[in-house]
Amino acid sequence: PHLIARTRVAMFPDGASLSGWMAALVVACAALALNLCVLAHVRRKHGVALAGWRRVLLVISHPDDETMFFGPTLQALRSVGTRTQVLCLSNGDADGLGAVREKELETAAGFLGVEFVEVVNDLKMRDGFNEKWPEDVVAARVETAVRRAKADVVLTFDSGGVSGHPNHVAAHRGVVRWRKTHSETEVKSKNPKAWALVTVHPARKFTMFADVFASWACETHVLAAATCPADLRRAMQMHRTQWVWYRKLFVVFSRYAYVNSLRRL
């Protein structure tokens, strides 16, 4: 009899415990609904938030960066009719798959609405954690690409590089170097604007879109929301050589699969 009684208590918690669980469920559902509403609002405001972004040059370090990190922005730009080109500073040849990864990038970028992709093969900018990319070499590549694309916006990583990868940080430093040089040589009003993808705290990085309301309400960054996260997963699958288990998890749980925070450099 005592065993039966204990079993019943375990199966049917008391009223206080049940009320606590119900309250937690209500709060979780309310938070989910609030964040979904903010995402929908951000999508509707893309035309305002990204006004003036007519021609964009996205500067990345490796094939797959465009999808893993900048996917929401690419979808947002496509939705407002922006013409986007990609400058990829290496072909991701750390594992000897550079030629294959170039083709994967072209396929995925085309799927996301990018009209032109340039992949740099320069011995001074090899893919790798221990490689040091000269800022002036990166800046020169950016300048050439900006002139070709007639870009009015250059977008790249911020100083944190999202994942902290040295090649991402080098891309940021090279764009900053280009911006400084460009500002000194041409009329300021005609200079393309430089923007960066914000690196969020690790505690926020894998919360999907759970912090979108807080970002929208408390930060001054421009938000770009994915118009179709499922398409970003399809684009990532096009990087077949990189489609391993941890990237499969990344495109489901990472904030960067749903929303990007952008700031002026």
NUBA-201008 format. One record per residue (C-alpha): residue in one letter; z, y, x. Coordinates in Angstrom, 1 decimal. Layout:
// residues N
[pt 'A', [Z, Y, X]];
...
// end
This chain:
// residues 265
[pt 'P', [0.0, 0.0, 0.0]];
[pt 'H', [0.8, 2.4, 2.8]];
[pt 'L', [-2.5, 1.7, 4.5]];
[pt 'I', [-4.4, 2.4, 1.3]];
[pt 'A', [-2.5, 5.6, 0.8]];
[pt 'R', [-3.3, 6.8, 4.3]];
[pt 'T', [-7.0, 5.9, 3.8]];
[pt 'R', [-7.1, 7.9, 0.6]];
[pt 'V', [-5.6, 10.9, 2.3]];
[pt 'A', [-8.3, 10.7, 5.1]];
[pt 'M', [-11.1, 10.4, 2.6]];
[pt 'F', [-9.8, 13.1, 0.2]];
[pt 'P', [-8.3, 16.0, 2.2]];
[pt 'D', [-5.8, 18.2, 0.5]];
[pt 'G', [-6.8, 21.3, -1.4]];
[pt 'A', [-6.1, 23.7, 1.5]];
[pt 'S', [-8.3, 21.8, 3.9]];
[pt 'L', [-11.1, 21.5, 1.4]];
[pt 'S', [-10.9, 25.2, 0.7]];
[pt 'G', [-11.1, 26.0, 4.4]];
[pt 'W', [-14.2, 23.9, 4.9]];
[pt 'M', [-15.8, 25.4, 1.8]];
[pt 'A', [-15.0, 28.9, 3.1]];
[pt 'A', [-16.5, 28.1, 6.5]];
[pt 'L', [-19.6, 26.7, 4.8]];
[pt 'V', [-20.0, 29.8, 2.6]];
[pt 'V', [-19.7, 32.1, 5.7]];
[pt 'A', [-22.3, 30.0, 7.7]];
[pt 'C', [-24.7, 30.1, 4.8]];
[pt 'A', [-24.2, 33.9, 4.4]];
[pt 'A', [-24.8, 34.4, 8.1]];
[pt 'L', [-28.0, 32.3, 8.0]];
[pt 'A', [-29.3, 34.2, 5.1]];
[pt 'L', [-28.5, 37.6, 6.7]];
[pt 'N', [-30.3, 36.7, 9.9]];
[pt 'L', [-33.3, 35.3, 8.1]];
[pt 'C', [-33.5, 38.6, 6.1]];
[pt 'V', [-33.4, 40.6, 9.3]];
[pt 'L', [-36.1, 38.4, 10.8]];
[pt 'A', [-38.3, 39.1, 7.8]];
[pt 'H', [-37.6, 42.8, 8.0]];
[pt 'V', [-38.5, 42.9, 11.7]];
[pt 'R', [-41.8, 41.1, 10.9]];
[pt 'R', [-42.6, 43.7, 8.3]];
[pt 'K', [-41.9, 46.5, 10.7]];
[pt 'H', [-44.0, 45.2, 13.6]];
[pt 'G', [-46.7, 47.9, 12.8]];
[pt 'V', [-44.1, 50.6, 13.3]];
[pt 'A', [-42.2, 49.2, 16.2]];
[pt 'L', [-45.3, 48.4, 18.2]];
[pt 'A', [-47.2, 51.5, 17.2]];
[pt 'G', [-49.4, 52.6, 20.2]];
[pt 'W', [-49.6, 49.1, 21.7]];
[pt 'R', [-53.4, 49.0, 21.3]];
[pt 'R', [-54.1, 47.2, 24.6]];
[pt 'V', [-51.4, 45.2, 26.3]];
[pt 'L', [-51.3, 43.6, 29.7]];
[pt 'L', [-48.7, 40.8, 29.9]];
[pt 'V', [-47.7, 40.0, 33.5]];
[pt 'I', [-46.1, 36.6, 33.9]];
[pt 'S', [-45.4, 34.3, 36.9]];
[pt 'H', [-46.4, 30.8, 35.8]];
[pt 'P', [-48.5, 29.1, 33.2]];
[pt 'D', [-46.3, 28.5, 30.1]];
[pt 'D', [-44.2, 31.7, 30.6]];
[pt 'E', [-46.4, 33.3, 27.9]];
[pt 'T', [-45.3, 30.7, 25.3]];
[pt 'M', [-41.8, 29.9, 26.3]];
[pt 'F', [-40.5, 33.4, 26.7]];
[pt 'F', [-43.1, 35.9, 25.3]];
[pt 'G', [-44.3, 33.9, 22.3]];
[pt 'P', [-42.8, 36.0, 19.6]];
[pt 'T', [-44.2, 39.2, 21.1]];
[pt 'L', [-47.7, 37.7, 21.4]];
[pt 'Q', [-47.6, 36.6, 17.7]];
[pt 'A', [-46.3, 40.1, 16.7]];
[pt 'L', [-49.1, 41.8, 18.7]];
[pt 'R', [-51.7, 39.6, 17.1]];
[pt 'S', [-50.4, 40.4, 13.7]];
[pt 'V', [-50.9, 44.2, 14.2]];
[pt 'G', [-54.3, 43.8, 15.8]];
[pt 'T', [-53.4, 44.5, 19.4]];
[pt 'R', [-55.8, 43.4, 22.1]];
[pt 'T', [-53.8, 41.4, 24.7]];
[pt 'Q', [-54.6, 40.2, 28.2]];
[pt 'V', [-52.5, 38.0, 30.5]];
[pt 'L', [-52.1, 38.4, 34.3]];
[pt 'C', [-50.5, 35.2, 35.6]];
[pt 'L', [-49.4, 35.7, 39.2]];
[pt 'S', [-49.5, 32.1, 40.2]];
[pt 'N', [-51.1, 28.9, 38.9]];
[pt 'G', [-47.8, 27.0, 39.0]];
[pt 'D', [-48.9, 24.7, 41.8]];
[pt 'A', [-45.4, 23.7, 43.0]];
[pt 'D', [-46.1, 20.1, 42.0]];
[pt 'G', [-49.8, 20.1, 42.9]];
[pt 'L', [-50.9, 20.6, 39.3]];
[pt 'G', [-52.2, 24.1, 39.6]];
[pt 'A', [-55.8, 23.5, 38.5]];
[pt 'V', [-54.6, 21.6, 35.4]];
[pt 'R', [-52.0, 24.2, 34.5]];
[pt 'E', [-54.6, 26.9, 34.7]];
[pt 'K', [-56.6, 25.2, 32.0]];
[pt 'E', [-53.5, 24.6, 29.9]];
[pt 'L', [-52.7, 28.3, 30.1]];
[pt 'E', [-56.2, 29.3, 28.9]];
[pt 'T', [-56.0, 26.9, 26.0]];
[pt 'A', [-52.5, 28.0, 24.9]];
[pt 'A', [-53.1, 31.7, 25.4]];
[pt 'G', [-56.3, 31.5, 23.4]];
[pt 'F', [-54.4, 29.8, 20.6]];
[pt 'L', [-51.9, 32.7, 20.6]];
[pt 'G', [-54.6, 35.3, 20.4]];
[pt 'V', [-54.9, 36.4, 24.0]];
[pt 'E', [-58.4, 37.6, 24.7]];
[pt 'F', [-58.5, 37.2, 28.5]];
[pt 'V', [-56.5, 35.4, 31.2]];
[pt 'E', [-56.5, 36.0, 34.9]];
[pt 'V', [-54.7, 33.5, 37.1]];
[pt 'V', [-54.0, 34.6, 40.7]];
[pt 'N', [-54.3, 32.2, 43.6]];
[pt 'D', [-52.8, 34.0, 46.5]];
[pt 'L', [-51.0, 32.3, 49.3]];
[pt 'K', [-48.5, 35.2, 49.4]];
[pt 'M', [-47.5, 34.4, 45.8]];
[pt 'R', [-46.9, 30.6, 45.6]];
[pt 'D', [-45.0, 29.0, 42.9]];
[pt 'G', [-41.5, 28.1, 44.0]];
[pt 'F', [-37.8, 29.0, 44.0]];
[pt 'N', [-37.9, 29.7, 47.7]];
[pt 'E', [-41.0, 31.8, 47.7]];
[pt 'K', [-40.7, 35.6, 48.3]];
[pt 'W', [-43.5, 37.6, 46.7]];
[pt 'P', [-44.3, 40.9, 48.3]];
[pt 'E', [-43.8, 43.8, 45.8]];
[pt 'D', [-46.9, 45.6, 47.1]];
[pt 'V', [-49.1, 42.6, 46.6]];
[pt 'V', [-47.9, 42.1, 43.0]];
[pt 'A', [-48.3, 45.9, 42.4]];
[pt 'A', [-51.9, 45.8, 43.6]];
[pt 'R', [-52.7, 42.9, 41.3]];
[pt 'V', [-51.2, 44.7, 38.4]];
[pt 'E', [-53.1, 47.9, 39.1]];
[pt 'T', [-56.4, 46.0, 39.2]];
[pt 'A', [-55.6, 44.2, 36.0]];
[pt 'V', [-54.5, 47.4, 34.2]];
[pt 'R', [-57.8, 49.1, 35.0]];
[pt 'R', [-59.8, 46.1, 33.9]];
[pt 'A', [-57.9, 45.8, 30.6]];
[pt 'K', [-57.6, 49.6, 30.1]];
[pt 'A', [-54.0, 48.8, 29.1]];
[pt 'D', [-51.7, 51.3, 27.5]];
[pt 'V', [-48.8, 49.0, 27.8]];
[pt 'V', [-47.7, 46.6, 30.6]];
[pt 'L', [-45.1, 44.0, 29.6]];
[pt 'T', [-43.2, 41.7, 32.0]];
[pt 'F', [-39.8, 40.3, 32.7]];
[pt 'D', [-36.7, 42.4, 33.2]];
[pt 'S', [-34.6, 42.2, 36.4]];
[pt 'G', [-32.9, 39.1, 35.1]];
[pt 'G', [-36.1, 37.2, 34.7]];
[pt 'V', [-34.8, 35.5, 31.5]];
[pt 'S', [-34.0, 32.3, 33.5]];
[pt 'G', [-33.2, 34.0, 36.8]];
[pt 'H', [-36.3, 32.3, 38.5]];
[pt 'P', [-37.1, 34.3, 41.6]];
[pt 'N', [-40.8, 34.4, 40.7]];
[pt 'H', [-39.9, 36.0, 37.4]];
[pt 'V', [-37.7, 38.6, 39.2]];
[pt 'A', [-40.6, 39.2, 41.6]];
[pt 'A', [-43.0, 39.9, 38.8]];
[pt 'H', [-40.5, 42.5, 37.4]];
[pt 'R', [-40.1, 44.2, 40.8]];
[pt 'G', [-43.8, 44.3, 41.4]];
[pt 'V', [-44.4, 46.0, 38.0]];
[pt 'V', [-41.6, 48.5, 38.8]];
[pt 'R', [-43.3, 49.2, 42.2]];
[pt 'W', [-46.7, 49.6, 40.5]];
[pt 'R', [-45.1, 52.0, 37.9]];
[pt 'K', [-43.6, 54.2, 40.6]];
[pt 'T', [-46.8, 54.3, 42.6]];
[pt 'H', [-48.9, 54.9, 39.5]];
[pt 'S', [-46.6, 57.7, 38.3]];
[pt 'E', [-47.1, 59.5, 41.6]];
[pt 'T', [-50.9, 59.4, 41.6]];
[pt 'E', [-51.9, 60.2, 38.0]];
[pt 'V', [-51.1, 62.5, 35.1]];
[pt 'K', [-47.9, 61.2, 33.6]];
[pt 'S', [-49.1, 61.5, 30.0]];
[pt 'K', [-51.9, 59.1, 30.8]];
[pt 'N', [-49.8, 56.5, 32.5]];
[pt 'P', [-49.6, 53.1, 30.7]];
[pt 'K', [-46.0, 52.5, 29.5]];
[pt 'A', [-44.1, 49.7, 31.2]];
[pt 'W', [-41.9, 47.4, 29.0]];
[pt 'A', [-39.7, 44.4, 29.8]];
[pt 'L', [-38.4, 41.4, 28.0]];
[pt 'V', [-34.6, 41.6, 27.9]];
[pt 'T', [-32.6, 38.8, 29.4]];
[pt 'V', [-29.8, 37.9, 27.0]];
[pt 'H', [-26.4, 36.5, 27.9]];
[pt 'P', [-26.4, 32.7, 28.3]];
[pt 'A', [-24.0, 32.5, 25.3]];
[pt 'R', [-26.8, 34.0, 23.1]];
[pt 'K', [-29.7, 32.2, 24.7]];
[pt 'F', [-29.5, 29.0, 22.8]];
[pt 'T', [-28.4, 30.2, 19.4]];
[pt 'M', [-31.8, 30.2, 17.9]];
[pt 'F', [-31.9, 33.4, 15.8]];
[pt 'A', [-28.1, 33.6, 15.1]];
[pt 'D', [-27.7, 36.9, 16.8]];
[pt 'V', [-30.7, 38.7, 15.3]];
[pt 'F', [-28.6, 40.8, 12.9]];
[pt 'A', [-26.2, 41.9, 15.7]];
[pt 'S', [-29.2, 42.8, 17.9]];
[pt 'W', [-30.9, 44.8, 15.1]];
[pt 'A', [-27.7, 46.6, 14.1]];
[pt 'C', [-26.1, 47.2, 17.5]];
[pt 'E', [-28.8, 47.5, 20.1]];
[pt 'T', [-31.6, 50.0, 20.7]];
[pt 'H', [-34.2, 47.4, 21.9]];
[pt 'V', [-37.4, 46.9, 20.0]];
[pt 'L', [-37.4, 43.5, 18.3]];
[pt 'A', [-40.5, 41.3, 18.0]];
[pt 'A', [-40.2, 38.3, 15.8]];
[pt 'A', [-42.3, 35.1, 15.8]];
[pt 'T', [-44.6, 35.0, 12.8]];
[pt 'C', [-44.7, 31.2, 13.0]];
[pt 'P', [-42.3, 29.5, 15.3]];
[pt 'A', [-44.0, 26.1, 14.6]];
[pt 'D', [-47.2, 27.5, 16.2]];
[pt 'L', [-45.2, 28.4, 19.3]];
[pt 'R', [-44.2, 24.8, 19.6]];
[pt 'R', [-47.8, 23.7, 19.2]];
[pt 'A', [-48.8, 26.2, 21.9]];
[pt 'M', [-46.1, 24.7, 24.2]];
[pt 'Q', [-47.5, 21.2, 23.6]];
[pt 'M', [-50.8, 22.5, 25.0]];
[pt 'H', [-49.0, 22.7, 28.3]];
[pt 'R', [-49.1, 19.0, 28.6]];
[pt 'T', [-47.9, 18.7, 32.1]];
[pt 'Q', [-44.8, 20.8, 31.2]];
[pt 'W', [-44.0, 19.1, 27.9]];
[pt 'V', [-40.8, 17.3, 29.0]];
[pt 'W', [-37.6, 16.7, 27.1]];
[pt 'Y', [-35.7, 19.9, 28.1]];
[pt 'R', [-38.6, 22.2, 27.1]];
[pt 'K', [-38.9, 20.3, 23.8]];
[pt 'L', [-35.3, 21.3, 23.2]];
[pt 'F', [-35.9, 24.9, 24.5]];
[pt 'V', [-38.6, 25.7, 21.9]];
[pt 'V', [-36.3, 24.5, 19.1]];
[pt 'F', [-32.9, 26.1, 20.2]];
[pt 'S', [-33.8, 29.0, 22.4]];
[pt 'R', [-33.7, 32.5, 21.0]];
[pt 'Y', [-37.0, 33.2, 22.8]];
[pt 'A', [-38.8, 30.9, 20.4]];
[pt 'Y', [-37.9, 33.2, 17.5]];
[pt 'V', [-37.3, 36.7, 18.6]];
[pt 'N', [-37.8, 38.9, 21.7]];
[pt 'S', [-35.8, 42.0, 22.6]];
[pt 'L', [-38.0, 44.6, 24.5]];
[pt 'R', [-37.0, 47.7, 26.4]];
[pt 'R', [-38.8, 50.5, 28.3]];
[pt 'L', [-38.7, 50.3, 32.1]];
// end
